[in-house]
Amino acid sequence: MEKEETLRIDNYCFVCGKENPKGLKAKFISSNGKAKAEMILYKEYQGYSGIIHGGIIAALLDEACAYAGISLGYYTVTAEIKIRYRKTLKVGEKIIIEAFAEQIKSKLIQAKAQIKDSKDTIIAEAEGKLIIKEKIEKS
Ligand SMILES: CCCCCCCCCCCCCC(=O)SCCNC(=O)CCNC(=O)[C@H](O)C(C)(C)COP(=O)(O)OP(=O)(O)OC[C@H]1O[C@@H](n2cnc3c(N)ncnc32)[C@H](O)[C@@H]1OP(=O)(O)O
Protein backbone atom coordinates (compact mmCIF):
# COMPACT_ATOMS: atom_id res chain seq x y z
CA MET A 1 0.00 0.00 0.00
CA GLU A 2 1.25 3.52 -0.83
CA LYS A 3 2.43 5.53 2.19
CA GLU A 4 0.38 8.69 2.75
CA GLU A 5 2.25 11.91 2.03
CA THR A 6 3.01 14.00 5.12
CA LEU A 7 2.49 17.77 5.08
CA ARG A 8 5.74 19.69 5.39
CA ILE A 9 6.09 23.28 6.59
CA ASP A 10 8.95 25.15 4.91
CA ASN A 11 7.89 28.81 5.37
CA TYR A 12 7.12 29.19 1.65
CA CYS A 13 3.32 29.16 1.96
CA PHE A 14 2.02 31.70 -0.59
CA VAL A 15 -0.19 33.33 2.03
CA CYS A 16 1.88 33.21 5.24
CA GLY A 17 5.38 32.05 4.31
CA LYS A 18 8.08 34.37 5.62
CA GLU A 19 10.56 33.05 3.04
CA ASN A 20 8.35 33.42 -0.03
CA PRO A 21 9.34 36.66 -1.79
CA LYS A 22 6.19 36.54 -3.94
CA GLY A 23 3.82 35.67 -1.10
CA LEU A 24 1.33 37.78 0.85
CA LYS A 25 3.24 37.35 4.15
CA ALA A 26 0.07 37.38 6.25
CA LYS A 27 0.77 37.03 9.97
CA PHE A 28 -1.87 34.94 11.69
CA ILE A 29 -2.19 34.48 15.39
CA SER A 30 -4.31 31.56 16.51
CA SER A 31 -5.47 29.70 19.57
CA ASN A 32 -8.41 27.59 20.75
CA GLY A 33 -9.92 27.23 17.29
CA LYS A 34 -9.67 30.91 16.40
CA ALA A 35 -7.33 32.71 14.02
CA LYS A 36 -6.79 36.37 13.23
CA ALA A 37 -4.60 38.55 11.00
CA GLU A 38 -4.57 42.17 9.97
CA MET A 39 -3.04 43.42 6.77
CA ILE A 40 -3.21 45.75 3.79
CA LEU A 41 -3.27 44.49 0.21
CA TYR A 42 -1.64 46.62 -2.45
CA LYS A 43 -1.98 47.04 -6.22
CA GLU A 44 0.06 43.92 -7.00
CA TYR A 45 -3.00 41.92 -5.90
CA GLN A 46 -5.72 43.69 -7.86
CA GLY A 47 -7.90 42.34 -10.65
CA TYR A 48 -9.93 45.29 -11.90
CA SER A 49 -8.21 48.59 -11.34
CA GLY A 50 -8.22 49.49 -7.65
CA ILE A 51 -10.07 46.31 -6.57
CA ILE A 52 -8.39 43.34 -4.92
CA HIS A 53 -8.70 40.09 -6.88
CA GLY A 54 -11.28 37.63 -5.51
CA GLY A 55 -8.82 34.77 -5.70
CA ILE A 56 -6.54 36.55 -3.26
CA ILE A 57 -9.47 37.09 -0.91
CA ALA A 58 -10.34 33.38 -1.19
CA ALA A 59 -6.73 32.42 -0.41
CA LEU A 60 -6.77 34.57 2.73
CA LEU A 61 -10.06 33.10 3.92
CA ASP A 62 -8.81 29.56 3.23
CA GLU A 63 -5.61 30.26 5.14
CA ALA A 64 -7.52 31.69 8.10
CA CYS A 65 -9.62 28.49 8.24
CA ALA A 66 -6.42 26.39 8.12
CA TYR A 67 -4.84 28.39 10.96
CA ALA A 68 -7.97 28.00 13.08
CA GLY A 69 -7.68 24.24 12.46
CA ILE A 70 -3.97 24.27 13.29
CA SER A 71 -4.82 25.88 16.62
CA LEU A 72 -6.95 22.82 17.39
CA GLY A 73 -3.80 20.74 16.91
CA TYR A 74 -4.18 19.44 13.35
CA TYR A 75 -2.72 19.99 9.92
CA THR A 76 -5.52 19.79 7.39
CA VAL A 77 -6.21 20.13 3.70
CA THR A 78 -9.22 22.03 2.44
CA ALA A 79 -11.80 19.72 0.86
CA GLU A 80 -14.38 22.45 0.17
CA ILE A 81 -14.68 26.18 0.61
CA LYS A 82 -17.65 28.38 -0.16
CA ILE A 83 -17.02 32.11 -0.48
CA ARG A 84 -19.55 34.93 -0.36
CA TYR A 85 -18.10 38.19 -1.66
CA ARG A 86 -20.21 40.95 -0.09
CA LYS A 87 -18.32 44.14 -1.01
CA THR A 88 -15.39 44.92 -3.23
CA LEU A 89 -12.11 45.33 -1.38
CA LYS A 90 -10.22 48.41 -2.43
CA VAL A 91 -6.47 48.43 -2.90
CA GLY A 92 -4.70 49.84 0.17
CA GLU A 93 -7.51 49.25 2.70
CA LYS A 94 -6.69 47.77 6.08
CA ILE A 95 -8.47 44.46 6.65
CA ILE A 96 -9.05 42.10 9.54
CA ILE A 97 -9.30 38.40 8.76
CA GLU A 98 -10.83 36.11 11.36
CA ALA A 99 -11.75 32.44 11.46
CA PHE A 100 -13.34 29.96 13.82
CA ALA A 101 -13.00 26.19 13.54
CA GLU A 102 -14.48 23.18 15.28
CA GLN A 103 -13.86 19.49 14.88
CA ILE A 104 -17.16 17.85 14.01
CA LYS A 105 -16.00 14.33 13.04
CA SER A 106 -12.84 12.30 13.55
CA LYS A 107 -11.37 13.62 10.29
CA LEU A 108 -13.51 16.69 9.59
CA ILE A 109 -13.10 20.26 10.80
CA GLN A 110 -15.71 22.84 9.87
CA ALA A 111 -14.52 26.43 9.73
CA LYS A 112 -15.99 29.85 9.13
CA ALA A 113 -13.97 32.90 8.20
CA GLN A 114 -14.60 36.51 7.39
CA ILE A 115 -12.76 39.58 6.20
CA LYS A 116 -13.82 42.96 7.54
CA ASP A 117 -12.60 46.45 6.76
CA SER A 118 -11.60 48.97 9.41
CA LYS A 119 -15.22 50.20 9.65
CA ASP A 120 -16.29 46.66 10.62
CA THR A 121 -18.03 46.10 7.28
CA ILE A 122 -17.93 42.50 6.09
CA ILE A 123 -16.09 42.27 2.78
CA ALA A 124 -16.26 38.50 2.35
CA GLU A 125 -17.19 35.36 4.26
CA ALA A 126 -16.31 31.71 3.88
CA GLU A 127 -17.37 28.29 5.09
CA GLY A 128 -14.78 25.59 4.76
CA LYS A 129 -14.55 21.84 5.26
CA LEU A 130 -11.06 20.78 6.26
CA ILE A 131 -9.90 17.20 6.31
CA ILE A 132 -7.49 16.28 9.08
CA LYS A 133 -4.26 14.83 7.71
CA GLU A 134 -2.12 14.73 10.84
CA LYS A 135 -1.94 15.65 14.48
CA ILE A 136 0.62 18.33 15.27
CA GLU A 137 3.29 16.88 17.50
CA LYS A 138 4.21 19.26 20.28
CA SER A 139 7.95 19.94 20.32
C1 LIG B 1 2.19 27.35 13.45
C2 LIG B 1 2.22 26.57 12.23
C3 LIG B 1 2.53 27.28 10.99
C4 LIG B 1 2.02 26.58 9.79
C5 LIG B 1 2.21 27.35 8.59
C6 LIG B 1 1.75 26.72 7.33
C7 LIG B 1 0.29 26.77 7.19
C8 LIG B 1 -0.07 26.43 5.82
C9 LIG B 1 -1.56 26.40 5.69
C10 LIG B 1 -1.91 26.17 4.28
C11 LIG B 1 -3.37 25.93 4.17
C12 LIG B 1 -3.77 25.90 2.75
C13 LIG B 1 -4.96 25.01 2.57
C14 LIG B 1 -4.78 24.33 1.26
O1 LIG B 1 -4.56 24.95 0.27
S1 LIG B 1 -4.81 22.60 1.24
C15 LIG B 1 -4.55 22.27 -0.49
C16 LIG B 1 -5.85 22.29 -1.20
N1 LIG B 1 -6.62 21.11 -0.89
C17 LIG B 1 -6.25 19.94 -1.38
O2 LIG B 1 -5.27 19.80 -2.08
C18 LIG B 1 -7.12 18.78 -1.03
C19 LIG B 1 -7.10 17.74 -2.14
N2 LIG B 1 -8.09 16.70 -1.85
C20 LIG B 1 -7.77 15.64 -1.11
O3 LIG B 1 -6.64 15.46 -0.68
C21 LIG B 1 -8.87 14.66 -0.83
O4 LIG B 1 -9.92 14.80 -1.76
C22 LIG B 1 -9.44 14.84 0.61
C23 LIG B 1 -8.35 14.57 1.65
C24 LIG B 1 -10.03 16.22 0.82
C25 LIG B 1 -10.55 13.84 0.82
O5 LIG B 1 -9.99 12.61 0.59
P1 LIG B 1 -10.85 11.40 0.11
O6 LIG B 1 -11.88 11.84 -0.88
O7 LIG B 1 -9.92 10.32 -0.26
O8 LIG B 1 -11.60 11.10 1.40
P2 LIG B 1 -11.34 9.92 2.37
O9 LIG B 1 -11.99 8.73 1.79
O10 LIG B 1 -9.90 9.80 2.78
O11 LIG B 1 -12.21 10.42 3.57
C26 LIG B 1 -11.65 11.02 4.66
C27 LIG B 1 -12.76 11.58 5.48
O12 LIG B 1 -13.06 12.87 5.00
C28 LIG B 1 -14.43 12.99 4.67
N3 LIG B 1 -14.59 13.88 3.57
C29 LIG B 1 -13.91 13.92 2.44
N4 LIG B 1 -14.32 14.93 1.66
C30 LIG B 1 -15.29 15.55 2.36
C31 LIG B 1 -16.09 16.67 2.11
N5 LIG B 1 -15.98 17.36 0.99
N6 LIG B 1 -16.99 17.04 3.05
C32 LIG B 1 -17.09 16.35 4.19
N7 LIG B 1 -16.35 15.30 4.48
C33 LIG B 1 -15.47 14.91 3.58
C34 LIG B 1 -14.83 11.58 4.33
O13 LIG B 1 -16.22 11.41 4.49
C35 LIG B 1 -14.05 10.80 5.37
O14 LIG B 1 -14.67 10.90 6.64
P3 LIG B 1 -14.96 9.60 7.51
O15 LIG B 1 -15.87 8.78 6.67
O16 LIG B 1 -13.61 8.97 7.75
O17 LIG B 1 -15.60 10.13 8.77
The ligand as a MOL file (V3000), in Angstrom:
LIG
                    3D

  0  0  0     0  0            999 V3000
M  V30 BEGIN CTAB
M  V30 COUNTS 63 65 0 0 0
M  V30 BEGIN ATOM
M  V30 1 C 2.1860 27.3460 13.4510 0
M  V30 2 C 2.2230 26.5740 12.2350 0
M  V30 3 C 2.5350 27.2830 10.9910 0
M  V30 4 C 2.0190 26.5790 9.7890 0
M  V30 5 C 2.2090 27.3530 8.5940 0
M  V30 6 C 1.7520 26.7200 7.3340 0
M  V30 7 C 0.2870 26.7700 7.1870 0
M  V30 8 C -0.0710 26.4310 5.8170 0
M  V30 9 C -1.5600 26.4050 5.6900 0
M  V30 10 C -1.9110 26.1730 4.2800 0
M  V30 11 C -3.3680 25.9290 4.1660 0
M  V30 12 C -3.7740 25.9000 2.7490 0
M  V30 13 C -4.9580 25.0130 2.5750 0
M  V30 14 C -4.7810 24.3250 1.2640 0
M  V30 15 O -4.5550 24.9460 0.2700 0
M  V30 16 S -4.8130 22.5980 1.2390 0
M  V30 17 C -4.5470 22.2690 -0.4850 0
M  V30 18 C -5.8470 22.2940 -1.1960 0
M  V30 19 N -6.6190 21.1140 -0.8940 0
M  V30 20 C -6.2520 19.9380 -1.3780 0
M  V30 21 O -5.2730 19.8000 -2.0760 0
M  V30 22 C -7.1210 18.7770 -1.0270 0
M  V30 23 C -7.0980 17.7430 -2.1370 0
M  V30 24 N -8.0880 16.7020 -1.8520 0
M  V30 25 C -7.7680 15.6350 -1.1070 0
M  V30 26 O -6.6370 15.4600 -0.6840 0
M  V30 27 C -8.8690 14.6650 -0.8270 0
M  V30 28 O -9.9240 14.7960 -1.7650 0
M  V30 29 C -9.4430 14.8450 0.6060 0
M  V30 30 C -8.3460 14.5700 1.6480 0
M  V30 31 C -10.0320 16.2180 0.8200 0
M  V30 32 C -10.5470 13.8410 0.8200 0
M  V30 33 O -9.9930 12.6090 0.5860 0
M  V30 34 P -10.8550 11.4040 0.1110 0
M  V30 35 O -11.8780 11.8400 -0.8760 0
M  V30 36 O -9.9180 10.3190 -0.2570 0
M  V30 37 O -11.6010 11.1030 1.4010 0
M  V30 38 P -11.3430 9.9250 2.3660 0
M  V30 39 O -11.9890 8.7320 1.7880 0
M  V30 40 O -9.8990 9.8000 2.7780 0
M  V30 41 O -12.2090 10.4150 3.5730 0
M  V30 42 C -11.6470 11.0220 4.6550 0
M  V30 43 C -12.7640 11.5780 5.4800 0
M  V30 44 O -13.0580 12.8740 4.9970 0
M  V30 45 C -14.4280 12.9880 4.6660 0
M  V30 46 N -14.5940 13.8830 3.5720 0
M  V30 47 C -13.9090 13.9150 2.4390 0
M  V30 48 N -14.3200 14.9340 1.6620 0
M  V30 49 C -15.2920 15.5540 2.3610 0
M  V30 50 C -16.0900 16.6720 2.1140 0
M  V30 51 N -15.9780 17.3640 0.9910 0
M  V30 52 N -16.9870 17.0410 3.0480 0
M  V30 53 C -17.0950 16.3550 4.1910 0
M  V30 54 N -16.3470 15.2960 4.4810 0
M  V30 55 C -15.4740 14.9100 3.5760 0
M  V30 56 C -14.8270 11.5760 4.3330 0
M  V30 57 O -16.2170 11.4130 4.4880 0
M  V30 58 C -14.0510 10.7950 5.3670 0
M  V30 59 O -14.6690 10.8960 6.6440 0
M  V30 60 P -14.9620 9.5960 7.5100 0
M  V30 61 O -15.8670 8.7760 6.6700 0
M  V30 62 O -13.6130 8.9650 7.7490 0
M  V30 63 O -15.5950 10.1290 8.7680 0
M  V30 END ATOM
M  V30 BEGIN BOND
M  V30 1 1 1 2
M  V30 2 1 2 3
M  V30 3 1 3 4
M  V30 4 1 4 5
M  V30 5 1 5 6
M  V30 6 1 6 7
M  V30 7 1 7 8
M  V30 8 1 8 9
M  V30 9 1 9 10
M  V30 10 1 10 11
M  V30 11 1 11 12
M  V30 12 1 12 13
M  V30 13 1 13 14
M  V30 14 2 14 15
M  V30 15 1 14 16
M  V30 16 1 16 17
M  V30 17 1 17 18
M  V30 18 1 18 19
M  V30 19 1 19 20
M  V30 20 2 20 21
M  V30 21 1 20 22
M  V30 22 1 22 23
M  V30 23 1 23 24
M  V30 24 1 24 25
M  V30 25 2 25 26
M  V30 26 1 25 27
M  V30 27 1 27 28
M  V30 28 1 27 29
M  V30 29 1 29 30
M  V30 30 1 29 31
M  V30 31 1 29 32
M  V30 32 1 32 33
M  V30 33 1 33 34
M  V30 34 2 34 35
M  V30 35 1 34 36
M  V30 36 1 34 37
M  V30 37 1 37 38
M  V30 38 2 38 39
M  V30 39 1 38 40
M  V30 40 1 38 41
M  V30 41 1 41 42
M  V30 42 1 42 43
M  V30 43 1 43 44
M  V30 44 1 43 58
M  V30 45 1 44 45
M  V30 46 1 45 46
M  V30 47 1 45 56
M  V30 48 1 46 47
M  V30 49 1 46 55
M  V30 50 2 47 48
M  V30 51 1 48 49
M  V30 52 1 49 50
M  V30 53 2 49 55
M  V30 54 1 50 51
M  V30 55 2 50 52
M  V30 56 1 52 53
M  V30 57 2 53 54
M  V30 58 1 54 55
M  V30 59 1 56 57
M  V30 60 1 56 58
M  V30 61 1 58 59
M  V30 62 1 59 60
M  V30 63 2 60 61
M  V30 64 1 60 62
M  V30 65 1 60 63
M  V30 END BOND
M  V30 END CTAB
M  END
